[in-house]
Amino acid sequence: MTKLLSNYVNRDLSWIEFNRRVLQEAQDPSNPLLERAKFLAIVTSNLDEFMSVRVAGIQMQMRAGLSKMDFTGYTPSGLWKRLIKRATQMVNDQYRTYREVFRGLSREGIFIRSLEELNISQTKAVSDYFHEIVFPVLTPMAVDQSRPFPLVHTKELYLAVLLRQEGDASEEEPLFAIVQVPSILPRFVPVPGRINSKKTEFVLLEDLIEQFIDTLFNGYIPFSVNPFRLTRDADITLNEEDAEDLLEEIEKELRRRRWGIPVRLEVAKGMHPYALEMLTEELEIEDNLFEIDGPLDLSFLMKFASAVPGNDNLRYEKLEPVYPREFDDTDDMFEVIRQRDVLMYHPYESFEAVNDFVMQAAYDPNVLAIKMTLYRVSGQSALVQALAKAGEAGKQVTVVVELKARFDEERNIAWARQLEKAGCHVVYGLVGLKTHAKILLVVRREHGTLRRYVHVGTGNYNDSTATLYTDIGLFTSHPIIGGDASALFNEVTGYSSPYEWKAFGVAPSDLKEKLYRLIDRERLNAIAGKPARIIAKMNSLSNQEMIDKLYEASQAGVKIVLIVRGVCCLRPGVPGRSENIQVISIVDRFLEHARIMYFYNGGEEEVYLSSADWMTRNLTRRIELMCPVFDSTLRQILIKMLHLNINDNVKARELQSNGTYEHIVNADKQPFRSQFEAKIISSWKGRA
């Protein structure tokens, strides 16, 4: 008897499918070899976060004895078993791909060697490196009656060492110690080239330490050395209402994260049984054990691929973001934005324009105030420096810094303190809500009146990710948008009665309801026999009520295309429910990050940019923003951008009703890769 499918795909199983699509990019022989290595690194980083947050949460439910099914039909224990099974298969496939990629790299003269493969001069060179650079920072940590098991930090690489005393031939239990592989040093060590050879060779740091491990234990014989890695629960639990100082409370929780409950243990395949028993007992973890046939933690491949000298043929062709033409021939960005709205498409267009806008505002004597949100910023943020300059110049600078941006908490704390020292007003948002909206407001005095200039975006104000993610930014001086922007900051930073938004949709107050109205309008048009169409591009779709709204629209005859890169809990193509819905996902060189919503509206087309995915957390537990694009020319450009994705038949996969994804293949059409064709936007914007 065939089991009936749930109306919904489980969120976590959908995530596993997403990470498998990333792995497929590492497996794709049409991608350059060093780029395939980077995709292997991304698979690891993705899985690390998934384990430390999502799987940790499921395990917590299991420990609490919860057995209630979620809306997709899974109990915590049933879901956990399925996730671990699929994750294990994924990791096995990942390491098969790792070996395949490095066979290809070896044919190109790039090797990660074992120490036994080095010649005499190379062995001396790495030996010198070990004794001069590595040995001084190593700390052996013995475990015995007087020395308890040390703290094992999350996602750090360690060596488990078994030893016997010299001259001791007894059968007693071996001695046990651990050594942390120092993350402050590069994971891969360059090896001097061989005579008359053009090969590029490296050894792994853990292999180098293992080779000379006896130097750490004088008088003892190490007879087994095995790498291992622990992942801990990384979620942060805050009682914000009782926290007198949110920044201080976040710092405390970050320190507590070091002692998070163990979630996953990775060990090298063939680990000595005694060492494995010690680790599982001391770390109190038995169920989520991964035996790895290869180097643990392949995230190092991201830096490795960039560090390999030359070999540009093994990488994507370099993309040089162009500076937005609208700002090319002017020193006054305000003048340009006064005349027309400006749309930017990253990474094809440079994020430097945003930095320049804030810098111009910082030095402009007519600018009275700058207000913006910061969720994730880069390590050396020019934006933060510009805001600090504005604060030092005496302008009213207000920055809403989200301290709870997962895994960026420490960096954001540092930026918050720097901005406060510069005289900026730093606000940490509202209790219980993350501030995820991407908005920048500049208030400027012009001819005796005040004019507002606004930038809204789909991505973070981060010049680093702006070269890696596809995102949209909009500059405008439209008075309605400016009024909503001022009201939004007033709600976040002060006391304000509920505001009647003129243009924005804002979560958690009314964004979901506004989206419902837009979807219902298309549904009613379809019922009336009018053309009705929705195109929505986002990272994730998992809110049950939003999915049900889309099902209702589909049943009424609305044609819906969803471009969802990651998690999608909607099940498309089901007769009588979702046969009018197509879901595609694009995983390619750049991370698809833009959120764009299109509604046909009886021919009066509407397009919106948003910071929000259609997930419960975005719609109910975050401050999010959806902004209309009023300029008709820019609306058409955004619609064409959406159709670039829809027409992709190289990197697009289509979600099937059974929850799996299949490549979109159009045998009768020329290959069309949307990210490689996106440069065509220059012609749409009136450029040569």
N, C-alpha and C positions, 0 to 999 in steps of 0.2 A: 504493500500500500504506500503510495507516494505521500510524503509529508507536505502539507499545505504550507506555502511560504507566508511569512508574516507580511503585513502591509508595509513594513519598514525594514531597512537594512540596519543591522546593529552598528552603532557609531565606532566601536573599537575594532570590530572586524573590517569595517570600511577603511579604517586607518591602516590596517595591515595591508589591504589591497593597494592603498596609496603608496606605502613604502615599497611594495613590490614593483610598482610602476617606476619608482626611482631606481630600483635595482635593475629593471629592464634597460634603463639608459646605460648602466655600467656593462650590460651584456650586449648592447647594440654595436656590432662591428663597424657600422658606419660612423660612429662617434670616434674622435681621435683618442688614442690610447691613454694619454695623461688626463684627458677629461673623463674617461671611463673610471680612472683611479679616483678622481674627485667624487664621482657619483657613489663609489663604494664608501668613501668617507662620510658622505651625507646620509647614506643608509644607516651607518653606525650611530651618528649623532642623533638622527631621528629616533632610532630605537632606544637610545639612552634616555631621551626625554620621555618617551612613551612608557618605558619601564618605571622611571622614577616618579611619574605623576599618575598616569592612567592605571597601570597594573598595580601600583602601590595602593591606589584608592580601592581597587577591587579586592585586594588582599585585606585591606582594613575592614571592608564590609563582611568578608568571610570570617575574620576573627571576631566580629561583633555578632556573628550568628545570623546575619540577614539572609533570607532565602526568597524574598519577594522578586517576582519577575519584573524586568523593565518593560517599556512599551514595545520593545522589539521581540519580547518573548524569552529573554535569557535571565536565569538566576546568576548571582555573582560566581558561584562555584562552577556552574556549567559554562559560563563565558570564559572564566579563567582557564579551564582545561583546553578549550578550543583555541584561545589566544596563544597559550604556550606551545601547543602543537604547531600552529601556523608560524609562530615566530621562530621555532626551532628549525622548521623546514626552510624558512627564509635565510637564516644564518648559514645553514649548510649550503644553500645555493649561492650565498654571498661569497663564501670562501672558495667554492668551485670557480666562481667568476674571478676572484682574486688570483688564483693560480693561472687562469687563462690569460688575464691581463698581463701578468708578469712574464708569461711565456712570450707574449707579443713584445713586451718591452725588452726582453733579452735579445730578441732578434734585431732590435734597434740599438743594442749595445748598452742598455741600462739594466743594472743588476742590484738586487739586495742579496749580499753574499752571507754564507755562514763563515765563521772564523776559519774553518778547516780549508776553505777554498782560497784563502789568501796566500800570496807568496811570502818569502822571508822579509823583504823590505816593507811590504804592506802590513805584515803582522807586527813588525817593530813600530811602525807609525801608529797603529791603533793602540798598541801597548803603551806607548808614550802618552797618547791622548788619555787613556784610562788613568794612568798614574798621576798625570799632571792636572787633569780637569775633572775627571769623574770621581776618583777615589776620595778626594777631600770632602765631597758633599754627601757621601754615602753614610748611612747609619744602620748598622746591623742591630736588630731588636730580638733578643733571645726570649723564649717563653719557658719559664720553669716555676718552681714553687715560690721563689722570691720575686719573680718578674711576671706579672700578669699579662695576658694577651693585650697587645697595644691597640690603640684606636686605628682602624683601617678606614681611610678617607674614601668617600664615594668617588667612583670613576677614575681612581688613580691606579697605576700599574704597580704590582708588587711581585717579588720572588719569594716563594716558600722554599726554605732550605732545610734539608735533613742532614745531620752531622753525627759523626762518631769521634771519640777522642783517639788521638794517635796511639796505636798499640793496643786499643781495646777491641778484642775480637768476640766479645760476648754477644748474646742474642737479645739483650735488653732493648727496650724501646729506644729509638734514636732520639737525639736532641733536635729541637725544632726552633727555627728562627725565621723572621721575615726581613726583607730588605726592600725599601721603596725605591722604585726606579724614578729618579728625580725628574719631575716634569719641567723644572726650570732649565733643563738641558734639552737640546734637540733629540728627538726620538731616533733619528737616523744620522749616522756618522759618515761623512765622506771618506773614502779610502783613496790614497794617492794612486794615480794611474800606473799601469804597468808600462814597461819600456816598449816603445813602438806600438802602443795600443791606444785606440780612441774610445775605449769603453769607459762608461761612467759607473762607478761602483760605490756601494754603501754597505754598512753593517748596522744592524739594529742595536740600540743602546742596551736593551735587556740581554742580548746575546753577548755583548762585550762584557757586561758585568758578570754574567754567568761564567765566562771564560776565566775571569780572574777572581772569582768569588772566594777562593782560598785565602786571598790577601786580607780578607775581613775577619777571618777566624783562625788566628795563629794557634797551633797545637791541636787543631781539629781537622777532620777530613770531611768535606762536603761530598755526599754521594748521590744526592738528588736535588735538583734545582728546577722548580716549576713556576711559571708565571700564573698569577691570578688577579682578578679584578672584581670589586664589589660595587653594586649599585644600591644606593639607599633611597628611601622615601624623601623626595625633595620638596614636597608641598609645604606651604607655610600657612599656619593657622593663627589668625590674629583676632583678638578681642578689641576692635577699634574703638568701641564706645567707651571702654574703661581705660584706654591708653592715653595718658596725659600727653605724651610726646610720641607721635606716630613714627618719626624717624628713628628714635631710640628703640622703640618696640621692634621695628623691622630689623635693626642691627642685632638685637637679641635673638630674634628668630633665625637670622642667618647663621649665627653661631650654633644654635640648636640643630640646624640642618646637618651639621657634621656628625651628629649622633642619631640621624634618622634611622628608622627600622630597616634592616637589610631586606632588599626586594629580589635581587638577582646576583648569582655568583657565576662568573666566567672563569674557567680553568683551562689550561693547556691539555689537549688530548693526551692520554697516557700518564696523567699525574700519578705520582706514587700514592698508593691507597692510604698509607698512614698520614701523609700530608693532607690528602683530601678529607679524611676523617677529622683531623684536627680543625680544619677550616670550617666544615659544616657544623661541627659541634660548638666551636667557639663563637661563630657568627650566627648560630641558630637559624640556619637556612638549609633546607634539604630538597624542597619541591621545585624551586626555580633555579636549576643548575644547567649551565650550558658548557659542554665540552667543545673546545675550539680547535680545529685542525688548521692552525696557522697562527700568525701574530695576533695577539689580543689587541682590541681597540684599533680598528682600521681608520679612525678619524685622523690619524697622523698623515694619511695619504693626501689630505688637502694641502698641507704645507709641503709635503714631499713633491707633489706634482708641480708646485710653483718653484721649488728649489732646484730642480733638475736644470742644468744650464743648457742654453740653446734648444734644439729640437722643437722649433716652432711648428714644424709639420705635424707634431703630435698633440697640438693644442688647437682650439678654435681660433679662427682669425680674430685678431684683436679688434674690439669695437671701441672707437673713439667717440664718446658722446658729443654731439654738436651743441653749441650754445644756441638757445632759442633765437631764431632770426628776428623776432619781434623786438628783442632787446639789443641786437647787434650794434646798431648805429646810434645809440643814445647813451648819455650819462645820467639820464633822468628816467628811471623806471616808472616813477609815479605818473609822469606825463603819458607814457604809453598805456598804462592801465586805466587812466582816466578816459582815454579815447576808445578802448575796446578791451574785452576780456582776452586773456592769454591762456592757452592750454599747453601743458607740457606732458610729454610721454617719456618716462624714464624706463630703461637706461639709455634710450636712443638720444634723448636730449639731456643736457647736463643739469645736475642738481645745483651746480655753482650759481645758477640764477637765483635760487632761494637764498643761498648764503649772501649773495651780493645785495639782494633786496633788503635783508635785515641789516647788513652793514651800512647801506645807504640811509636807512631809517635811523640807525644809531648816530650817524654824524649830521643828519639833516636838522638844522635849528628849528624848522617848522613842525617837526614830529614831536608830539606831546606824550604819546603813550605807545607802548608795544606790549601786546599780550599774546601768549602762545601756549600750546600744550607740548610737552615732551614725554614720550613714552619709551622709546629706545633711541639713544643717540650713539654716535661712533666714539671710538677711543680718543680721537683728537678732533673734536667737533668745532669747526669754524663758526657754526651757528651759536654755540654757547659762548664762544669768545666775543662774538658780535653783541650778544645780549649783555654780557658783562661790560663791554665798552659803553653801551647805551645807559646801563645803570650807573656807571661811574660818571657819565656826562650829566646826570641829574634827571634823566627822563623817567617817567612812570613805567617801569618794566615789571610786568606780572607774568610769572611762569608757573604753569600748573605741571608739576613734576610727578609722574606716577611712580611711587616707590615700590609698588607691588608688581611691576613688570617682571614676570618670572625669569630668573637667571640673569637679569640685568639690574637687580636691586642694588648691589654694591656700587656699580658704576653710577647709577642715578643718585645715590646718596652723595657721592663725591661731587657730582655736578651741582646738586642742590646747595651744598655748602659753599662751593665756589661762587655761585650766583648770589647767594646771600651776602657774602663778603663784598661783592661788587655793588651792593645797594639795591639789588632786585628784590621784589616781593615774591617769595616762593610759597606756593600753596600746594598742599598734598592731596587735593581733591576732597570728595565727600565720603563720609563714613559708609562703609559697606559697598562702595562702587569703585571700580577701576576707571580712570579717565583714559579712554582709548581713542577719542576723537582727535583728528589731525587738523588743527586750525591755527592760523596766525592772523592777528588783527593789528593794523597800524592806524593810529588816529593822527591826522595831520591838519594843521591850520592853513587854510587857503582862502585868501581874499575876504577875511573877516568871518569865515564860517569854518566848520569842521567837516572834513571828509574822511570816510573810513575806507581803507584798503584791506582786502582780505585774501588770504591764500588758504584754500582747503585742499586736502590731499587724501589719497587712498592708502598711502604708506607713511611710515615713520619719518621724522625729520632726521634722517641718518644718511650722511653723504657716502658711507661705505655700502650699505645695502641698496642705495639708489643706483649703484653700478651692477647689481646682481639681481634685483627684483624688477618686474614690470609694474609700474605704478603711474597714476595720473595725478597731476597737480593743476589747479585752476587759480589764476589771479583774477580778481574782479574788484571793481569799485561800485558795484550795483548797490544802491541805497537800501533795498529790501534785505539783501544778504548782509550788508553791513549792520543793519539794525538787529537782525537775528544774532549775528556774531557778538555784538555788545551784550545782548540779553543772555546769551549762553555763558559768557564769562562772568556776568553778574550772578547767575545762578550757582556757578561752581565756587566762586570766591566769597560770596556774601549771602545775605538773606534776600530772597526774592520770591514774590508770589508766582504761582504757575503762569507761564507766559504763553500767549497765543502766537505760535510760530507762524510767520508769514511765508517763509520759504523752506526752512529746515524741517527735517524730521529728526527728533532727538530721543535717544534712549537714555533712561528707561521710561520716560514720560509718555511719548506718543509715537515713536518710530514704528513699532509693531502695528499699531492701529492704522497708521498712514499707509504702510505697505498693504495691509488688509484692504483698505479702501481702493488702492490702485489695482490690486488683483481683482477685487469684486467688480470694479468698473469694466475691466476686460471681460469678466464672466457675463455681466449683464449685456454687454454689447454682443457677445457671441449668442446669447439666448435670443436677442432681437434680430439675429441673422446678419449682423455686421461683422466685417473682418476684425479679429481680435488676436493679439500677439504679445508675448512677453519674452524678453531675453534678459537673463540675469547672470552676471559673472561674479563669482566670489571664491573664497578659499574653502569654505565649509558650509554645509546645510544639514542641520541635525535637529532643529526645533520641530516637535511633533505637530503643533498647531499650525505652523507655517506650511509644513508639508501637506496637511489636510486641506488648507486653503488652495494650494496648487492642484491637489487632486480634484477639488470641486471645480476649479476653472477648467481643468482638462476635460472633465465629464461634460461641461457645458460647451466644449468645442474650441476653447482657447488653444492656439498653437504655442507651445512653450519650449524654449531651448534654454537649458541651464548649463553654464560653463563653470564647473566646480572642480578646482584643482585637487582638493584633498578629500575629506570625509563627506560622503553624501548618504543620508539615511533614507532618501526617497527612492522608491523602487519604480523605475519607468517601464513603459511598454506593456503594462498589465491591462488586458481588455476590460472595458467597463470602468476603469479607474484612472489609468495614466497612459493610455495609448497615444495621447497627444503631447506627451512630454519626452523630450530627448535630453539626455545628460551626457556631456562630454568632458573629458579631463585632458589637459595639456601639461605634460612634464617634459621640459626641454632645457636648453642651456641656462635660461633665466627662470627664476622662480615666479610663476604667475601670481601676482599679489593684488592686482587692481580689483576694486568692487564697483561695477557699473550696472545700473538697472535701466532697462528700456521698456516702455509701454506704448503700444500703438495708439491708443486713445482716439479711435475713430478717425485716424489720419492726422490729428494734431499731436504729433509724436512728442513724448516727454522722455528725458534722459536725466539720470541722477548719478552723482558720485557719492560714495559712502566709505566710511571707515569700518562698517559693521558687516560681519558675516551673518548668515541666518542661523545662528546658534542660540540656545537659550541664554547662555552667559552674555552674549552681545546684546540681546534684546531686552534683558531684564536686570542684569547685574553690572552693566558698564555704562559709562557716559559715551555715547556714540553719536555720530552725525551723518545725516544724509542731506546732500545739497543739490538742488536742481541746476542744470546748465541752461541759462536763459538764451544765450547767443545761438541763433539757428545754425550758423555755419559750424560752430564748434559741436553742436549736437550731431550734425551729419558726420563730422569726423569721428566722433565716438561710436556712432552706429557702424561706420566702416571698420573701425577697430574690432568691434564685436564680430563682424562678418569675417575678418581675417581669421579669428579663432574657429568660427563655425566651418570655414572652408578648409581648414588644416586636414590633410590626409597623410601626413608623415608622422607627426608626434601626438596627434589626437587619438584618444581611446574613448570608446563609447560604453557607458554602463549598461549592462544587460539586466533583465528582470531578475536573474538569479543572484545578482550582487557581484558578478565578475565583470572585468573590463576586456574589451577586444579592440585592437587597432582598427581605425577607420581606413578602409582601403577602397579607393575608387579606381578600378582598373582602366576605365575609359578616360581618366583625367590625368593631366600632368601632375607630378608630385608638387605639393604646395605646403611649405613649412612656414607657419604664420610668423614665428619669431624672426626668421630670416627674411621675410617679406615686409616686416614692419617699417623698414626704412622708407617705404613708399609714402608714409605720412608726410614726408617733406613736400611732396607734390600736392597733397591735399591742402597743405597750409600755404600754398602759393609760392613755393620755393623752386629754384632751378633744380 
